[in-house]
Amino acid sequence: MIFRRPKPALTLHIGLGKTGTTVLQEFFWENRKLLEKNGITYPDYGVVAGAHHLLSPHIPPYLKNAWNFKPAEEWAPKLARSRAAQTLLSSELISSGQSDVITEFCTAVCERFKLRIVVYLRRQDHLIMASYNQHVKTGKQRRKLSEIYQNMVRRFDFEATLKPWVDAIGTENIVVRPYEREQFYGNDIRLDFLYHAFGVEIDDELQLGGGNANPRLDTSILEYKRLLNNIVSDGEKLLRLQRLLTGYCEVREATSADKQSLLPAAIRLEILAGYEQQNNAIARTYLGRTDGKLFLEPPPNPGTTWQDNVLSPEEATSIAVFLAGKDPSLMQWLSAEVPKFVDSEQYGPRIAARFLAGTL
């Protein structure tokens, strides 16, 4: 009789994006040796910035020729030969894969491993606002969120995200966790992940670290960056400006405008109503909650006041003074660049330039 060694276990953390993925990946990477003591291997193969992005079956077009992605048919046998009883991989790129890509990926991985995935879901209104913040920070977005949120809503259909995984490995191999601090085990996503993915409780050896791995821009500062995105096309200069604005957020006192959300309460309630049935089904299926509550945070108050123009000329002037003090040459260049767009035929650059011109 031939005895076959049981397939090793592979836990795949797929995000979603804007659910603490950077915090988790830094934690996994910094604690590899101690995770190993708990029977969890976080390999250094296919890693970029502490995450296994090169092992993702989904390859974003802008990274296709920049990174050396590896197909599952190549990396799965290699990792399986390590004979680790429990392997953990993490990359939020994976969650963006199309159904056929995920099906093919799971088939290849399951030949070598017993596969399961862990995914964190964030309430859709918060996820839309956080994604928008990130896109403005990186220079990808020039428009106001109130103008484009309807196009973003379709991207956060959690049932559609989970369906190809359900079809490939079954609901029993999918761990769904709500991204809400009050629902985290130990009030920390890192403790929550280890507990719910592996049944491991943290000890004093594991390093939790501190700080914000991916800080957001405050609301009024975000609007300033959005205006800059309409003017500045040089990626290196935009990155310098983004870093300076992050520093400005850290040293100034937050204003009342920074405490308001990027979308008014009425729109947020509209978004949540559209996903209510879906979220209820996910809560019942994956969390066993008969009440169907996936998220516990109360919905926004419809009576909350909201203003569209959060950036005043006075605030913009203060920002410009700070930036000039930190990077004089960059602001000299910007002061010369902005007037070029004051009479632009394009609406976005024209409006941005006319506002900024009076504050530089």
N, C-alpha and C positions, 0 to 999 in steps of 0.2 A: 504494500500500500504506500502511495506517495502522499506525504504530508506537505501541504503548501503553507508557507508562512502567511499569516493574516496580513491583509493590506494595512500599511501604516495610515494613520489619521492625518488629514490635511484640513486645517481650518483656514478659511479664506475670508479676510476682512475686506469688504468691498466699498466701504464708506457709509453712507453717501457723502458727497462733497459738502462742506460747511456743517459737518457734524463732529467736529473735534478730531478729524483724521490726522492732522499734523501733530497734535498733542499726543495722540496714541502712538503714532509711528516714531516720534522722538523717544517716547517712553520705552517702546519695544526695543529700539536700537541701543539705547543707553543701558538697558538691563538684560542684554542677551545672555551673559554668563549666569545671572541669577535666575532667569527664566529657564535656562537649561537645567538648573538644579531642581526645578519643579516639573521637569519632563517635557518642556516646551522649547523647541528649536526654532529660532528666528534667523534663518540663514542670511549670509551676506551675498548670496548669488542673485544677480538681477536687480541690485539695489541702486536707487538714485535718491539721495537725500533721506536715507533711512527707510525708504518704502520700495516695494518690489514692482515698480512701474514697468520695468523692462520685461516682466513676465505676463503683462496684461494682454489678453486677446484683442482688446480694443486699442487701436492705434490712432490717436488724434492726427488729423492731416498735418497740422503744423509741427508735429514731432516725427513724422514718418521718416524723414531723411536726416534727422538730428540725433536720434537715439537708436541704438542697436537692439530692437525688440527681439525676443526669443519665443518661438512657438512652443506650445505645451508639449508637443511631440518630442521636443529637444530637452526641455528643462525637467519635465516630470520624471523620466527615467533617471536623470542625473540626481535629483533630490531623493528619489526613492532608494537609490543605492547607498545613501548615507545611513540607512537603517534607523533613522530617528523615529521613535514611537509616535510623536506628536509634532507636526510641523505647522508653523503659523506664517502666513504670508499676508501682506497688507498693501492694497493699492486702490484708491478711489476711481482710477481710470477704468477699472474692470466693470463698474456698474453702468457705464455708458455704452456697453456693447450691444449690438443688435441681436435679435433672437437666434438667428442662424449661427452667428459667431459664438454665442454662449453655448448653444447646443453642441457644436463641434468641439469647443473648449472642454466642456464637461465630459464628453465622451473620451477625449484623450487623457484627461486627468484621472478619471475614474478607472482607467485600466491599471493604474499604479497605486491609487490612493482611495481610501474611504473619505469622500469629500463632504464638507458642510460649509455653509457660509454664515457670516455674522454681518448684519447690516443695521445701522442706526438710522432712524427716520425722524426728521424734524418737522414740526408743524408747518404746513405749507406757506402760510403768510410770512412766518419768520424765515423760512428757507428762501423764498423769493427775495425778501429784503436783504438777507445776508449775501446771496449770490450777486445781486445788483451791486452791493457795496464792493464786493471783490472785483467785479468787472470794471467798475469805475476806477478802483485803485490801480489795476493793471493797465488802464488806458484803453480797454476794449469797448467801453460804453460811453457814448456822447450824449445820449438822450435822457430825459427825466424818466424815472420809474413809472410815474402816473401815465406816461404816454405808451409804455411798452409792456406793462405787467400782464395784460391779457395774453400776449404771445408767450410769456414765461410760464403761465399757469399750466399749460399742456405738458411742460417738461417734468412736472412733479406728480405724475400719476404713479403712485407707489404700487398699485396692483399690476400695472404694465411693467414696471421695473422688476417685480418679483416673478412674474409669470414664466419667463423662460427658465428660471432657476427651479421653479416648482415643477415644470414639465420635465426637467433634466434630472433632478435629484430628490424631488418630493418635499412637501412641507416639513416633514419630520427632520430634515437635514438643514433647515433654515432657522437661524436664531435672529429674531427681530427685537430690537431694543429701542424704546422711545428716547429721543435726545432732549431730555429735560432734566435739569439738575436735581429737582425734587424727586425724580424717579431713579436717579443713579444710586447704585449700591454704595454706601459710604459717602454719598454726595460728591462723587468724583468719577468721571467717565473711565479713568484707568482702572480704578477698583471695580467698577461696574463690568468692564470688559472681562477682566480675569475671572470674576466670580461667575458671570453668566455663560461665558464661553468655555471655561475649564473647571469651574468649581474651586478655584484657587483664591484664598484670601491673602491679602497683602501682609508682608512682614516688614520689620524695620530695615532689612537689608535693601529692599527695592527702593530705587531713587525716584521719587515723584517729581522732583524739580519744581520750578516755579516760573512765573511770567507768562505772557501771552505769546504763543508761537506765531500767531497770525493776526495781529491787532487790526481792528476795523478803524475806519476814519469816522470821526464824529459827524453828525448830520450836516452842519454848516460847512465843515472842512471838506466833506465829500462833494458838496455842491461846487466848491472852489476847484476841486480836482476835475470835476465833470466839465467845467468851463475850460480849463486848461487842455483837456482832451480834444476839444474842438479847435484849438489853436496849434498845439504842439504835435508834430508828426514824428519827431525824432525820438525813438524808443529809449535811447540812453538818457536823454534830457528828461523825459517823462518819469523814468525810474528815479533820477536824482530828485525831481520835484516831489514824487510820492514819498520818498524817504524823509525829506525835509518836512513835509506836511504831517507825517507820523510823529516826528519829533515835536512839532508844534502842538499836536494833540496832547502830548505827554506833559508839556510844561504850562499850558494855559488852563484856566478854569472853565469847565463846561458851562455853556449858556443854556437858557431854557429851551432854545431851538434844538439843542442836541438831545433833549429828553423826549422829543416827539418821534414817532415812527416815520419811516419813509413813505408810508401809505396811510391815508385816512381810515378811520375805524370802519366806515361803511364799506369800503372796498375790501378790507381784510375780512369782514364778516361775510361778504359775498363769496370770497375765495373759500373760506372754511365751510360754508353751506354747500358749495359745489363738491366738496370732498368728504362730507359727513358720512355718507353711506359707506364709502370705500374705507375710511379710517375705522369705522365701527367694525367692518368685516375683518380687517387686519387684526384689530384688538382681540376679537373673539377667536380667530383662527390661530394666531401665533402666541398670544399672551393668555389665552383662556379666560378672558374677561367677559362675563355674561352681560355686563352693562354696556359693552362696546366702547369704552373710553380708552382711546389710544393715548391722548394727551390730557393732562390734568390741569394745566394752566387755564384760568378763566378766559373766555373770549374778550376781545377789546370792548370797551365801553362805547356804545354808539354816540354818546353825548360828549365825547372828548373833542376838544377844539383842535383844529389842524390848520396850518398855514403852508402854502406852497412855496413862498419865497423866504427861505430860512437864512439866506446869506445877505447880510446888510452891507452897504458900501463901507461902513465903518469897520466891520469885521474883516472885510476883504483888504482894506488898507493895513490893518494890523498884521494880517497874514503876510502881506507883501514886505512890510518892514522887517518882520522876523526872517523871512527867506533871504532878503538882501543882506542881513547881518550874518547869515550862515554861509551863503554862497553868492558873493557880490557879482562875479562874472556871469553866473547863470541868470541872475535877475536883470543884469544889464542887457543880456541877449534877449530876454523875454520882453523887456520894455521896448526894445527896437522891433520885435516881431509882432506884437499885438496890433499896432496901428495898421499893419499891412492887411488886416482882415476887417477893419471897421466898415468898409464898403463892399465886402464880399457878396457875391451873388448867392452864396449858400446861407441859409437862414441861421443854422447853428453857430458857425464861426462868426457871423456878423453880430449876433446878439451877445455872444461871449466876449468878443473884442470890445464892443461898445461899453459893456459893464466893466471889464477889467481895465480899460484905458483910463478910466477916471480914478483908479485906485493904486496905480503903480507909481 
